Amino acid sequence: MIEHDKNLTTEQKALAVNLNDQQYGTFVEIGAGQEVARQFFSAGAAAGTVAKTMSAYDMQVSDDIYGKAGRYVSRERLEQMLDYEYDLLRKRLDAVRSQETLYFSYAATVTAKSYSQKNECHGWIGIRLQLEPGAPASEILMHVRMLDDTNREQSEALGILGVNVVYGAFNYNQAPKVFIESLLDNLINPFGQKRIEIDLIHFSGHQFSDVENRLMNLHLVRSWCCRAVMFDAKGSSEVPMSLLRKKDVLVIRGSFKPPTKVHVDMTEAAMKQFLEEDGVESDKVCTVAEITMAELDSDVETEDADFLARVDLLNKLGYNVLISDYLRFFRLRSWMRRYTQNRIGIVLSILDFDQLFDAKYYKGLEGGILEAMGKLFSGNTNVYVYPTRRDNKLITLDNVEVDDNAQYLLKHLTYNRLLAPIENWNDENLHISARHIATKIPLGQGDWEQQLPEEIREVIKARCMFGYCELPEA
C-alpha cells in the first residue's frame, strides 16, 4: 500500500528527484517565472535531473515553437507544449543516455496576478513521463487557480505545486488518489487557507489506462483540493469557468437517486419562468444538476459506483453535473458568481424549504440568516419553489409554514419576486419520491418504473443500477 508522506518539505522532495539518476527531463514554464525549475536548482544536484529549462513568454516565439493555439492559457497549449518537449527530449537523448532513463517533461502555462489588470489567476499544468524504462508515456494534466494576493506569492506557490507534481508522479503513480492528496503539500498558509485550488485533473497513457477520471475529479473535492467540480452533458470533466463563463445558469439541487419525472418537471417548469427574466437568452442558458457531498454514501466503494450512475443518468437528461461540498445555498451561489455575472436561478422543492429557512444552517455568520439571504439574493439571483402534496393538501410558496421569526423575511422575499413560486407544474408528479423509488428498485419491476423518464428507466434496467438485478432473499 502506497502511503502519502505528509512530512516531506518541498526541498526534500526536489532533492529526492535530483538524486534519482534515472529521472531526467525538461521544465517549460510560461507565466509566473520559472519557479518550478528554481526549486530543483536550489535543492542541489539538479544536474542529475534537469536537461533543459525554458520560458517562451513572447507570443510569436511561443507560436513558432509550439504552433498556433486559440488561447495561450489553455489545455490546448499545454498539450502542444508537452507533445513538443517530450518528443524533442527523446529525440536528442535516446541514443546517448542510459536505457534505464525515465524521461519526463513538465509544462505550465499560467496567468498570474497582473501588475496593471484584475485578471483571473489560473493556469494549466501537466507532466508527461515514463514510469518504466522504455515504456510508453503516461500523462497528468490539471487546471489550477492561484489564491494568493500578489504575483510573487502566486509564483512561489506554483513552484511548490510543480515539485509536488513531479515528485508525486514518480512516487505515487500507482495510487492516483494518493497523488491527488499530495498536491497541496506545503501549500496551506499560516491561516489554514489553501494557496492553490485544483478544479480539474486528467490521467491518461500507459500507467493510467484503467483510471476513471470522473472519480479522480470527485476525489479533488474529497481531498479539499477544491470545493466543486463539474462534468459536461457528455460526462466529461470540465473546468467550471469553461461551462459557466458569461452564461445564465439554472441549477437544480437534489440527490437524484435516481432522477425522476418530478426532477424533469421541476427543471422544465422553472426554465419557462427563468427565460422570462430580464436579459436571459435561451442559447446562453447552462442547466446544471448539483449534488452535494452530503448526498453521497460514506462507504467509498459504494459511493463511487453510485456517483457514476447518477452522473450518467443526469447526462441522459442533457444536464451538466456539479458536485460540491456547499451545504448552504448562498455559498453555492457565491461559487457560481466567480464565473458568471449573468442571472442565476436555483430550483428548490418545497420539501427542502427547511434548508433555506432553518437558522441552524447559519450559525457562525455574524448576521445570521439575514446575512445569508443578503448574499444569496444579491443581484440577478432567483429561487424558484416547486410545490408538493402532503396528506392530500397542496403545499406551495403561498402557504408553506416557517418559524414565526422568519415569516416577515419570507414575505419580503416573495413580495420582491426573489423567491418565486413555480407556476405551471404537472400535478401527476407531486407524489413522486426518489428516496421511495430507491427502496423499490432492488425488488425488480414495479410501479416505480412509471415514475421515471423512459430513458432513465431503460438505462437503470439495462445496467442493473441501484441494485436492480439483485433478487431479494427468499
Sine and cosine of phi, psi and omega as CSV:
sin_phi,cos_phi,sin_psi,cos_psi,sin_omega,cos_omega
0.00,0.00,0.79,-0.61,-0.01,-1.00
-1.00,0.09,0.80,-0.61,-0.02,-1.00
-0.92,-0.38,0.53,-0.84,0.01,-1.00
-0.99,0.10,0.89,-0.46,0.06,-1.00
-1.00,0.06,0.99,-0.17,-0.08,-1.00
-0.98,0.20,-0.17,0.98,-0.12,-0.99
-1.00,0.00,-0.16,0.99,-0.02,-1.00
-0.94,0.35,0.72,-0.70,0.11,-0.99
-0.99,0.16,0.23,-0.97,0.06,-1.00
-0.87,0.49,-0.67,0.74,0.00,-1.00
-0.89,0.45,-0.66,0.76,0.01,-1.00
-0.90,0.44,-0.64,0.76,0.03,-1.00
-0.90,0.44,-0.74,0.67,-0.02,-1.00
-0.88,0.48,-0.67,0.74,0.00,-1.00
-0.92,0.40,-0.62,0.79,0.02,-1.00
-0.88,0.48,-0.64,0.76,0.07,-1.00
-0.92,0.40,-0.71,0.70,-0.03,-1.00
-0.87,0.49,-0.56,0.83,-0.06,-1.00
-0.99,0.11,-0.12,0.99,0.07,-1.00
-1.00,0.04,0.95,-0.31,-0.14,-0.99
-0.97,0.26,-0.03,1.00,0.08,-1.00
-1.00,0.09,-0.59,0.81,-0.16,-0.99
-0.99,0.11,0.86,-0.51,-0.13,-0.99
-0.53,-0.85,0.76,-0.64,-0.07,-1.00
-0.19,-0.98,-0.23,-0.97,-0.09,-1.00
-0.86,-0.51,0.45,-0.89,0.05,-1.00
-0.81,-0.58,0.88,-0.48,0.02,-1.00
-0.82,-0.57,0.89,-0.45,-0.09,-1.00
-0.79,-0.61,0.83,-0.56,0.07,-1.00
-0.90,-0.43,0.88,-0.48,-0.06,-1.00
0.99,-0.10,0.64,-0.77,0.08,-1.00
0.89,0.45,0.50,0.87,0.09,-1.00
0.96,0.30,-0.35,-0.94,0.00,-1.00
-0.85,-0.52,0.83,0.56,-0.12,-0.99
-0.94,0.34,-0.52,0.85,0.01,-1.00
-0.92,0.38,-0.77,0.64,0.04,-1.00
-0.85,0.53,-0.64,0.76,-0.02,-1.00
-0.87,0.50,-0.63,0.78,0.01,-1.00
-0.87,0.48,-0.65,0.76,-0.01,-1.00
-0.95,0.31,-0.62,0.79,0.06,-1.00
-0.91,0.41,-0.65,0.76,-0.05,-1.00
-0.93,0.37,-0.50,0.87,-0.03,-1.00
-0.94,0.33,-0.36,0.93,-0.02,-1.00
1.00,-0.09,0.40,-0.91,0.03,-1.00
0.89,0.45,0.44,0.90,-0.06,-1.00
-0.93,0.37,-0.33,0.94,0.01,-1.00
-0.87,0.48,-0.39,0.92,0.03,-1.00
-0.99,0.16,-0.12,0.99,-0.08,-1.00
-0.83,-0.56,-0.65,0.76,-0.23,-0.97
-1.00,-0.08,0.92,-0.40,0.09,-1.00
-1.00,0.06,-0.58,0.82,-0.05,-1.00
-0.29,-0.96,0.56,-0.83,0.22,-0.97
-0.81,-0.59,0.51,-0.86,-0.02,-1.00
-0.40,-0.92,0.43,-0.90,0.05,-1.00
-0.55,-0.83,0.99,-0.12,-0.06,-1.00
-1.00,-0.01,0.99,0.15,-0.08,-1.00
-0.95,0.30,-0.67,0.74,-0.05,-1.00
-0.90,0.43,0.74,-0.67,-0.08,-1.00
-0.89,0.46,-0.65,0.76,-0.01,-1.00
-0.92,0.39,-0.66,0.75,0.04,-1.00
-0.88,0.47,-0.70,0.71,0.01,-1.00
-0.88,0.48,-0.70,0.72,0.02,-1.00
-0.90,0.44,-0.63,0.77,0.00,-1.00
-0.89,0.45,-0.56,0.83,-0.03,-1.00
-0.99,0.15,-0.76,0.65,-0.20,-0.98
-0.96,-0.28,-0.17,0.99,-0.08,-1.00
1.00,-0.07,0.18,-0.98,-0.03,-1.00
-0.95,0.33,0.48,-0.88,0.10,-1.00
-0.63,-0.78,0.52,-0.85,0.01,-1.00
-0.89,0.47,-0.65,0.76,0.06,-1.00
-0.67,-0.74,0.56,-0.83,-0.07,-1.00
-0.98,0.19,-0.51,0.86,0.10,-0.99
-0.97,-0.22,1.00,0.02,-0.11,-0.99
-0.38,-0.93,0.31,-0.95,0.08,-1.00
-0.89,0.45,-0.61,0.80,0.02,-1.00
-0.84,0.54,-0.73,0.68,0.00,-1.00
-0.91,0.41,-0.66,0.75,0.01,-1.00
-0.86,0.51,-0.71,0.71,-0.01,-1.00
-0.92,0.39,-0.57,0.82,0.10,-1.00
-0.88,0.47,-0.69,0.73,0.00,-1.00
-0.89,0.46,-0.72,0.69,-0.01,-1.00
-0.91,0.42,-0.66,0.75,0.04,-1.00
-0.83,0.56,-0.79,0.61,-0.09,-1.00
-0.91,0.41,-0.77,0.64,-0.13,-0.99
-0.94,0.35,-0.65,0.76,-0.02,-1.00
-0.92,0.38,-0.70,0.72,0.01,-1.00
-0.90,0.44,-0.65,0.76,0.00,-1.00
-0.91,0.42,-0.65,0.76,0.02,-1.00
-0.86,0.50,-0.73,0.68,0.00,-1.00
-0.91,0.42,-0.66,0.75,-0.02,-1.00
-0.88,0.47,-0.65,0.76,-0.06,-1.00
-0.98,0.22,-0.54,0.84,-0.23,-0.97
-0.90,-0.43,-0.25,0.97,-0.06,-1.00
-0.80,0.59,-0.64,0.77,-0.09,-1.00
-0.98,0.21,-0.31,0.95,-0.11,-0.99
-0.91,-0.42,-0.31,0.95,0.00,-1.00
-1.00,-0.01,0.31,-0.95,0.07,-1.00
-0.86,0.51,0.56,-0.83,0.04,-1.00
-0.92,0.39,-0.19,0.98,0.03,-1.00
-1.00,0.03,-0.02,1.00,-0.04,-1.00
-0.90,0.44,0.67,-0.74,0.13,-0.99
-0.95,-0.30,0.96,-0.27,-0.07,-1.00
-0.99,0.13,0.52,-0.85,0.10,-1.00
-0.50,-0.87,0.44,-0.90,0.18,-0.98
-0.75,-0.66,0.81,-0.58,0.08,-1.00
-0.97,-0.24,0.72,-0.70,0.00,-1.00
-0.65,-0.76,0.52,-0.85,0.05,-1.00
-0.52,-0.86,0.68,-0.73,0.16,-0.99
-0.75,-0.66,0.91,-0.41,-0.15,-0.99
-0.69,-0.72,0.34,-0.94,0.20,-0.98
-0.84,-0.54,0.94,-0.33,-0.03,-1.00
-1.00,-0.01,-0.07,-1.00,-0.02,-1.00
-0.83,0.56,0.82,-0.58,-0.06,-1.00
-1.00,0.02,0.52,-0.86,0.02,-1.00
-0.90,0.43,-0.58,0.82,-0.16,-0.99
-0.87,-0.48,-0.08,1.00,-0.09,-1.00
-0.77,-0.64,0.41,-0.91,0.12,-0.99
-0.99,-0.12,0.99,0.13,-0.10,-0.99
-0.98,-0.20,0.35,-0.94,0.13,-0.99
-0.94,0.35,0.84,-0.54,-0.06,-1.00
-1.00,-0.08,0.98,-0.21,-0.08,-1.00
-0.45,-0.89,0.07,-1.00,0.02,-1.00
-0.08,-1.00,0.13,-0.99,0.05,-1.00
-0.90,-0.44,0.73,-0.68,-0.08,-1.00
-0.74,-0.67,0.62,-0.79,0.02,-1.00
-0.35,-0.93,0.27,-0.96,0.08,-1.00
-0.64,-0.77,0.70,-0.72,0.14,-0.99
-0.90,-0.44,0.76,-0.65,-0.14,-0.99
-0.42,-0.91,0.36,-0.93,0.18,-0.98
-1.00,-0.08,0.67,-0.74,0.02,-1.00
-0.93,-0.37,-0.09,1.00,0.17,-0.99
-0.62,-0.79,0.56,-0.83,0.01,-1.00
-0.82,0.57,0.78,-0.62,0.03,-1.00
0.98,0.22,-0.01,1.00,-0.05,-1.00
-0.97,0.24,0.43,-0.90,0.16,-0.99
-0.86,0.50,0.34,-0.94,-0.08,-1.00
-0.96,0.27,0.47,-0.88,0.19,-0.98
-0.88,-0.47,0.34,-0.94,-0.14,-0.99
-0.55,-0.83,0.59,-0.80,0.11,-0.99
-0.76,-0.66,0.82,-0.57,0.06,-1.00
-0.88,-0.48,0.51,-0.86,0.07,-1.00
-0.46,-0.89,0.45,-0.89,0.11,-0.99
-0.95,-0.32,0.71,-0.71,-0.08,-1.00
-0.79,-0.61,0.44,-0.90,0.16,-0.99
-0.86,-0.52,0.74,-0.68,0.02,-1.00
-1.00,-0.06,0.75,-0.66,-0.15,-0.99
-0.95,-0.31,-0.12,0.99,0.04,-1.00
-0.94,0.33,0.27,-0.96,-0.12,-0.99
-1.00,0.01,-0.35,0.94,-0.10,-1.00
-0.84,-0.54,0.36,-0.93,0.03,-1.00
-0.88,0.48,-0.67,0.75,-0.04,-1.00
-0.88,0.47,-0.71,0.70,-0.01,-1.00
-0.92,0.40,-0.64,0.76,0.02,-1.00
-0.90,0.43,-0.65,0.76,0.03,-1.00
-0.89,0.46,-0.68,0.74,0.02,-1.00
-0.88,0.47,-0.69,0.72,0.00,-1.00
-0.89,0.45,-0.64,0.77,0.03,-1.00
-0.90,0.43,-0.57,0.82,0.06,-1.00
-0.90,0.45,-0.67,0.74,0.03,-1.00
-0.91,0.41,-0.70,0.71,0.01,-1.00
-0.86,0.50,-0.68,0.73,-0.01,-1.00
-0.86,0.51,-0.65,0.76,0.07,-1.00
-0.89,0.45,-0.68,0.73,0.04,-1.00
-0.87,0.50,-0.63,0.78,-0.01,-1.00
-0.91,0.41,-0.76,0.65,-0.04,-1.00
-0.91,0.42,-0.75,0.66,0.00,-1.00
-0.88,0.48,-0.73,0.69,-0.03,-1.00
-0.91,0.41,-0.61,0.79,0.00,-1.00
-0.88,0.48,-0.60,0.80,0.00,-1.00
-1.00,0.10,-0.48,0.88,-0.13,-0.99
-0.96,-0.27,-0.39,0.92,-0.05,-1.00
-0.87,-0.49,0.31,0.95,-0.12,-0.99
-0.91,0.41,-0.41,0.91,0.02,-1.00
-0.99,0.14,-0.07,1.00,0.02,-1.00
-0.66,-0.75,0.99,0.17,-0.08,-1.00
-0.82,0.57,-0.53,0.85,0.02,-1.00
-0.93,0.38,-0.61,0.80,0.07,-1.00
-0.91,0.41,-0.65,0.76,0.08,-1.00
-0.82,0.57,-0.73,0.68,0.00,-1.00
-0.88,0.48,-0.68,0.73,-0.02,-1.00
-0.90,0.43,-0.37,0.93,-0.03,-1.00
-1.00,0.04,-0.15,0.99,-0.15,-0.99
-0.92,0.40,-0.49,0.87,-0.03,-1.00
-0.99,-0.14,0.25,0.97,0.09,-1.00
-0.82,0.57,0.75,-0.66,0.05,-1.00
0.89,0.45,0.37,0.93,0.00,-1.00
-0.85,-0.53,0.43,0.90,0.12,-0.99
-0.95,-0.32,0.81,-0.59,-0.07,-1.00
-0.98,0.22,0.12,-0.99,-0.06,-1.00
-0.87,0.50,-0.29,0.96,0.01,-1.00
-1.00,-0.07,0.13,0.99,0.02,-1.00
0.99,0.17,0.26,0.97,-0.03,-1.00
-0.98,-0.20,0.58,-0.81,0.05,-1.00
-0.94,0.34,0.59,-0.81,0.06,-1.00
-0.99,-0.12,-0.30,0.95,-0.02,-1.00
-0.71,-0.70,0.61,-0.79,0.14,-0.99
-0.86,-0.51,0.71,-0.71,0.02,-1.00
-0.90,-0.43,0.92,-0.39,-0.11,-0.99
-0.93,-0.38,0.13,0.99,0.15,-0.99
-0.37,-0.93,0.64,-0.77,0.10,-0.99
-0.61,-0.80,0.56,-0.83,-0.02,-1.00
-0.61,-0.80,0.84,-0.54,0.05,-1.00
-0.97,-0.23,0.65,-0.76,0.03,-1.00
-0.42,-0.91,0.16,-0.99,0.07,-1.00
1.00,-0.08,-0.18,-0.98,-0.20,-0.98
-0.81,0.59,-0.80,0.60,-0.08,-1.00
-0.95,0.31,-0.44,0.90,-0.17,-0.99
-0.92,-0.39,0.40,0.92,-0.07,-1.00
-0.89,0.45,-0.43,0.90,-0.02,-1.00
-0.99,-0.15,0.07,1.00,-0.05,-1.00
-0.97,0.24,0.75,-0.66,0.11,-0.99
-1.00,-0.03,0.97,-0.24,-0.15,-0.99
-0.92,0.40,-0.45,0.89,0.05,-1.00
-0.90,0.43,-0.61,0.79,0.05,-1.00
-0.93,0.36,-0.56,0.83,0.04,-1.00
-0.91,0.41,-0.60,0.80,0.03,-1.00
-0.95,0.31,-0.56,0.83,0.15,-0.99
-0.87,0.50,-0.61,0.79,-0.02,-1.00
-0.93,0.37,-0.41,0.91,0.12,-0.99
-0.85,0.53,-0.63,0.77,0.02,-1.00
-0.96,0.29,-0.69,0.72,0.00,-1.00
-0.85,0.53,-0.62,0.79,-0.09,-1.00
-1.00,-0.07,0.17,0.99,0.08,-1.00
0.92,0.40,0.40,0.92,0.15,-0.99
-0.95,0.32,-0.40,0.92,0.09,-1.00
-0.36,-0.93,0.12,-0.99,-0.01,-1.00
-0.99,-0.14,-0.26,0.97,-0.05,-1.00
-0.35,-0.94,0.54,-0.84,0.12,-0.99
-0.75,-0.66,0.37,-0.93,-0.05,-1.00
-0.79,-0.62,0.47,-0.88,0.11,-0.99
-0.78,-0.63,0.69,-0.72,-0.01,-1.00
-0.97,0.23,-0.03,-1.00,-0.10,-0.99
-0.93,0.37,-0.16,0.99,0.07,-1.00
-0.98,-0.18,0.02,1.00,0.04,-1.00
1.00,-0.01,0.07,1.00,0.00,-1.00
-1.00,0.07,0.62,-0.79,0.09,-1.00
-0.90,0.43,0.69,-0.72,-0.02,-1.00
-0.68,-0.73,0.49,-0.87,0.14,-0.99
-0.93,0.37,0.80,-0.61,-0.03,-1.00
-0.78,0.63,-0.63,0.78,-0.01,-1.00
-0.86,0.51,-0.58,0.81,-0.02,-1.00
-0.92,0.39,-0.58,0.82,-0.04,-1.00
-1.00,0.07,-0.54,0.84,-0.18,-0.98
-0.98,-0.21,-0.29,0.96,-0.12,-0.99
-0.84,0.54,0.84,-0.55,0.05,-1.00
0.87,0.50,0.43,0.90,0.03,-1.00
-0.96,-0.28,0.47,-0.88,0.27,-0.96
-1.00,0.10,0.78,-0.63,-0.16,-0.99
-0.90,-0.43,0.82,-0.57,0.13,-0.99
-0.93,-0.37,0.89,-0.46,-0.10,-1.00
-0.86,-0.52,0.73,-0.68,0.08,-1.00
-0.91,-0.41,0.79,-0.61,-0.02,-1.00
-0.98,-0.18,0.68,-0.74,0.03,-1.00
-0.09,-1.00,0.01,-1.00,0.08,-1.00
-1.00,0.05,-0.54,0.84,0.04,-1.00
0.80,0.60,0.69,0.73,0.00,-1.00
-0.84,-0.54,0.97,0.25,0.02,1.00
-0.99,-0.15,0.08,-1.00,0.16,-0.99
-0.91,0.41,0.72,-0.70,-0.09,-1.00
-0.87,-0.49,0.04,-1.00,0.06,-1.00
-0.89,0.46,-0.49,0.87,0.00,-1.00
-0.94,0.34,-0.57,0.82,0.07,-1.00
-0.90,0.44,-0.68,0.74,0.02,-1.00
-0.90,0.43,-0.69,0.73,-0.01,-1.00
-0.91,0.42,-0.64,0.77,0.04,-1.00
-0.85,0.53,-0.73,0.69,-0.06,-1.00
-0.93,0.38,-0.72,0.69,-0.05,-1.00
-0.92,0.40,-0.66,0.75,0.00,-1.00
-0.92,0.39,-0.67,0.74,0.03,-1.00
-0.92,0.40,-0.59,0.81,-0.02,-1.00
-0.88,0.48,-0.64,0.77,0.02,-1.00
-0.85,0.52,-0.67,0.75,0.01,-1.00
-0.97,0.25,-0.59,0.81,0.00,-1.00
-0.88,0.48,-0.64,0.76,-0.02,-1.00
-0.93,0.36,-0.25,0.97,0.04,-1.00
-1.00,0.02,-0.15,0.99,0.02,-1.00
-0.95,0.32,0.48,-0.88,-0.03,-1.00
-0.84,0.54,0.78,-0.62,0.13,-0.99
1.00,0.09,-0.15,0.99,-0.04,-1.00
-0.99,0.16,0.79,-0.61,0.02,-1.00
-0.88,-0.48,0.69,-0.72,-0.13,-0.99
-0.85,0.52,-0.56,0.83,-0.05,-1.00
-0.99,0.17,-0.04,1.00,0.03,-1.00
-0.92,-0.40,0.21,0.98,-0.03,-1.00
-1.00,-0.04,0.75,-0.67,0.10,-1.00
-0.93,-0.36,0.88,-0.47,-0.01,-1.00
-1.00,-0.08,0.82,-0.57,-0.13,-0.99
-0.79,-0.61,0.76,-0.65,0.18,-0.98
-0.98,-0.17,0.83,-0.55,-0.08,-1.00
-0.93,-0.37,0.74,-0.67,0.08,-1.00
-0.89,-0.47,0.80,-0.60,0.06,-1.00
-1.00,0.09,0.44,-0.90,0.02,-1.00
-0.86,0.52,-0.47,0.88,0.01,-1.00
-0.90,0.44,-0.34,0.94,-0.02,-1.00
-1.00,0.02,0.00,1.00,0.01,-1.00
-0.98,-0.18,0.46,-0.89,-0.08,-1.00
-0.92,0.40,0.49,-0.87,0.01,-1.00
-0.98,0.21,-0.35,0.94,0.08,-1.00
-0.99,0.16,0.88,-0.47,-0.18,-0.98
-0.89,0.45,-0.69,0.72,-0.03,-1.00
-0.90,0.43,-0.70,0.71,0.05,-1.00
-0.89,0.45,-0.67,0.74,-0.03,-1.00
-0.88,0.47,-0.68,0.73,-0.03,-1.00
-0.87,0.49,-0.75,0.66,0.00,-1.00
-0.90,0.44,-0.66,0.75,-0.01,-1.00
-0.90,0.43,-0.67,0.74,0.01,-1.00
-0.88,0.47,-0.74,0.67,0.00,-1.00
-0.89,0.46,-0.61,0.79,0.03,-1.00
-0.88,0.48,-0.70,0.72,-0.04,-1.00
-0.93,0.37,-0.64,0.77,0.05,-1.00
-0.88,0.48,-0.72,0.69,-0.01,-1.00
-0.86,0.51,-0.69,0.72,-0.04,-1.00
-0.94,0.35,-0.64,0.77,0.04,-1.00
-0.91,0.40,-0.58,0.81,0.09,-1.00
-0.89,0.45,-0.58,0.81,0.04,-1.00
-0.86,0.51,-0.49,0.87,0.02,-1.00
-1.00,0.05,-0.01,1.00,0.03,-1.00
1.00,0.06,0.23,0.97,-0.04,-1.00
-1.00,-0.01,0.60,-0.80,0.32,-0.95
-0.97,0.24,0.44,-0.90,-0.08,-1.00
-0.84,-0.54,0.71,-0.70,0.03,-1.00
-0.87,-0.49,0.78,-0.63,0.12,-0.99
-0.92,-0.39,0.84,-0.54,-0.04,-1.00
-0.68,-0.73,0.25,-0.97,0.14,-0.99
-0.94,-0.33,0.45,0.89,0.03,-1.00
-1.00,0.00,0.95,-0.30,0.04,-1.00
-0.98,0.19,-0.61,0.79,-0.08,-1.00
-1.00,0.00,0.67,-0.74,-0.12,-0.99
-0.89,0.45,-0.61,0.79,-0.07,-1.00
-0.93,0.37,-0.47,0.88,0.08,-1.00
-0.93,0.36,-0.65,0.76,0.05,-1.00
-0.88,0.47,-0.70,0.71,0.01,-1.00
-0.89,0.45,-0.65,0.76,0.01,-1.00
-0.90,0.43,-0.61,0.79,0.03,-1.00
-0.90,0.44,-0.71,0.70,0.01,-1.00
-0.91,0.42,-0.53,0.85,-0.02,-1.00
-0.92,0.38,-0.31,0.95,0.12,-0.99
-0.85,0.53,-0.57,0.83,-0.22,-0.98
-0.96,-0.28,-0.30,0.95,0.00,-1.00
-0.54,-0.84,0.63,-0.78,0.11,-0.99
-0.98,-0.20,0.06,1.00,0.04,-1.00
-0.97,0.24,-0.05,-1.00,-0.08,-1.00
-0.95,0.32,0.60,-0.80,0.07,-1.00
-0.88,-0.48,0.76,-0.65,0.09,-1.00
-0.86,-0.51,0.71,-0.70,0.02,-1.00
-0.89,-0.45,0.79,-0.62,-0.03,-1.00
-0.99,-0.17,0.80,-0.60,-0.12,-0.99
-0.71,-0.71,0.72,-0.69,0.12,-0.99
-0.98,0.19,0.58,-0.81,0.06,-1.00
-0.87,0.50,-0.39,0.92,0.04,-1.00
-0.91,0.42,-0.42,0.91,-0.02,-1.00
-0.97,-0.23,0.30,0.96,-0.09,-1.00
-0.90,0.44,-0.47,0.88,-0.03,-1.00
-0.90,0.43,-0.45,0.89,0.04,-1.00
-0.91,0.41,-0.38,0.92,-0.03,-1.00
-1.00,-0.01,-0.54,0.84,-0.15,-0.99
-0.90,-0.43,0.04,1.00,0.04,-1.00
-0.99,0.14,0.86,-0.50,-0.09,-1.00
-0.88,0.47,-0.39,0.92,-0.05,-1.00
-0.91,0.42,-0.39,0.92,0.01,-1.00
-0.96,0.29,-0.19,0.98,-0.11,-0.99
-0.89,-0.47,0.30,0.95,0.10,-0.99
-0.90,0.44,0.65,-0.76,-0.03,-1.00
0.99,-0.13,-0.30,0.95,0.10,-1.00
-1.00,0.09,0.76,-0.65,-0.04,-1.00
-0.85,0.53,-0.63,0.77,-0.01,-1.00
-0.99,-0.10,0.11,0.99,0.06,-1.00
0.85,0.53,-0.62,-0.79,-0.07,-1.00
-0.91,0.42,-0.50,0.87,0.02,-1.00
-0.91,0.40,-0.67,0.75,0.04,-1.00
-0.90,0.44,-0.67,0.74,-0.01,-1.00
-0.88,0.47,-0.70,0.71,0.00,-1.00
-0.92,0.38,-0.59,0.81,0.05,-1.00
-0.88,0.47,-0.64,0.77,0.01,-1.00
-0.96,0.28,-0.55,0.83,-0.01,-1.00
-0.93,0.36,-0.66,0.75,-0.13,-0.99
-0.97,-0.26,0.35,0.94,-0.06,-1.00
-0.99,0.14,0.99,0.17,0.14,-0.99
1.00,-0.05,0.90,-0.43,0.16,-0.99
0.84,0.54,0.59,0.80,0.03,-1.00
-0.74,-0.68,0.73,-0.68,0.07,-1.00
-0.75,-0.66,0.52,-0.86,0.14,-0.99
-0.91,-0.42,0.83,-0.55,-0.02,-1.00
-0.98,-0.21,0.81,-0.59,-0.17,-0.99
-0.95,-0.31,0.84,-0.54,-0.05,-1.00
-0.99,-0.10,0.69,-0.72,-0.08,-1.00
-0.98,0.20,0.07,-1.00,0.12,-0.99
-0.51,-0.86,0.14,-0.99,0.12,-0.99
-0.90,-0.43,0.73,-0.68,0.02,-1.00
-0.73,-0.69,0.88,-0.47,-0.06,-1.00
0.80,0.59,0.72,0.70,0.01,-1.00
0.91,0.42,0.18,0.98,0.04,-1.00
-0.96,-0.28,0.74,-0.67,0.04,-1.00
-0.98,0.20,0.85,-0.52,0.02,-1.00
-0.96,-0.27,0.87,-0.50,-0.02,-1.00
-0.79,-0.62,-0.03,-1.00,0.05,-1.00
-0.90,0.44,-0.42,0.91,-0.04,-1.00
-0.97,0.26,-0.47,0.88,-0.07,-1.00
-0.82,-0.58,0.15,0.99,0.02,-1.00
-0.91,0.42,0.57,-0.82,-0.02,-1.00
-0.99,-0.16,0.72,-0.70,0.11,-0.99
-0.77,-0.63,0.18,-0.98,0.03,-1.00
-0.84,0.54,0.50,-0.87,-0.04,-1.00
-0.81,0.59,-0.65,0.76,-0.07,-1.00
-0.97,0.26,-0.04,1.00,0.02,-1.00
-0.92,-0.38,-0.02,1.00,-0.09,-1.00
-0.89,0.45,-0.68,0.73,-0.04,-1.00
-0.96,0.29,-0.49,0.87,0.10,-0.99
-0.91,0.42,-0.68,0.73,0.05,-1.00
-0.87,0.49,-0.69,0.73,0.01,-1.00
-0.89,0.45,-0.65,0.76,0.01,-1.00
-0.88,0.48,-0.71,0.70,-0.05,-1.00
-0.93,0.36,-0.61,0.79,0.02,-1.00
-0.96,0.27,-0.61,0.79,0.01,-1.00
-0.88,0.47,-0.59,0.81,-0.02,-1.00
-1.00,-0.03,0.17,0.99,0.08,-1.00
0.87,0.49,0.41,0.91,0.12,-0.99
-0.98,0.22,-0.67,0.74,0.24,-0.97
-0.99,-0.13,0.86,-0.51,-0.08,-1.00
-0.82,-0.58,0.74,-0.68,0.06,-1.00
-0.95,0.32,0.67,-0.74,0.15,-0.99
-0.94,0.33,0.80,-0.60,-0.24,-0.97
-1.00,-0.10,-0.52,0.85,-0.07,-1.00
-0.86,-0.51,1.00,-0.07,0.00,-1.00
-0.89,-0.45,0.30,-0.95,0.05,-1.00
-1.00,-0.05,0.93,-0.35,-0.10,-1.00
-0.88,0.47,-0.43,0.90,-0.03,-1.00
-0.93,0.37,-0.28,0.96,-0.06,-1.00
-1.00,-0.06,-0.19,0.98,-0.20,-0.98
-0.92,0.39,-0.34,0.94,-0.01,-1.00
-1.00,0.08,-0.16,0.99,-0.13,-0.99
-0.95,0.30,0.74,-0.68,0.04,-1.00
-0.78,-0.63,0.87,-0.49,0.02,-1.00
-0.88,0.47,-0.62,0.79,0.00,-1.00
-0.90,0.43,-0.63,0.78,0.04,-1.00
-0.92,0.40,-0.68,0.73,0.01,-1.00
-0.87,0.49,-0.64,0.77,-0.03,-1.00
-0.87,0.50,-0.49,0.87,0.04,-1.00
-0.98,0.20,-0.34,0.94,-0.06,-1.00
-1.00,-0.05,-0.45,0.89,-0.07,-1.00
-0.84,0.54,-0.70,0.72,-0.01,-1.00
-0.90,0.43,-0.25,0.97,-0.02,-1.00
-1.00,0.09,-0.05,1.00,0.02,-1.00
0.99,-0.12,-0.35,-0.94,-0.07,-1.00
-0.89,0.46,0.56,-0.83,0.00,-1.00
-0.06,-1.00,-0.12,-0.99,-0.05,-1.00
-0.94,0.35,-0.22,0.98,0.06,-1.00
-0.87,0.49,-0.46,0.89,-0.05,-1.00
-0.88,0.48,-0.57,0.82,-0.04,-1.00
-0.97,0.25,-0.15,0.99,-0.03,-1.00
-0.99,-0.10,0.04,1.00,0.01,-1.00
-0.90,-0.43,0.53,-0.85,0.16,-0.99
-0.84,0.55,0.56,-0.83,-0.10,-0.99
-0.82,0.57,-0.71,0.70,-0.04,-1.00
-0.90,0.43,-0.52,0.85,0.04,-1.00
-0.95,0.31,-0.72,0.70,0.00,-1.00
-0.85,0.53,-0.71,0.70,-0.07,-1.00
-0.92,0.38,-0.61,0.80,0.02,-1.00
-0.93,0.37,-0.68,0.74,0.02,-1.00
-0.85,0.52,-0.69,0.72,-0.04,-1.00
-0.95,0.30,-0.67,0.74,-0.05,-1.00
-0.92,0.39,-0.57,0.82,-0.07,-1.00
-0.97,-0.24,0.11,0.99,0.04,-1.00
0.81,0.59,0.76,0.65,-0.02,-1.00
-0.99,0.15,0.41,-0.91,0.09,-1.00
0.81,0.58,0.55,0.84,0.06,-1.00
0.98,0.19,0.27,0.96,-0.09,-1.00
-0.85,0.53,-0.62,0.79,-0.10,-1.00
-1.00,0.06,-0.08,1.00,-0.02,-1.00
-0.99,0.11,0.88,-0.47,0.00,-1.00
-0.98,0.19,0.60,-0.80,0.03,-1.00
-0.92,0.40,0.48,-0.88,0.01,-1.00
-0.92,0.39,0.55,-0.84,0.00,-1.00
-0.93,0.37,0.00,0.00,0.00,0.00
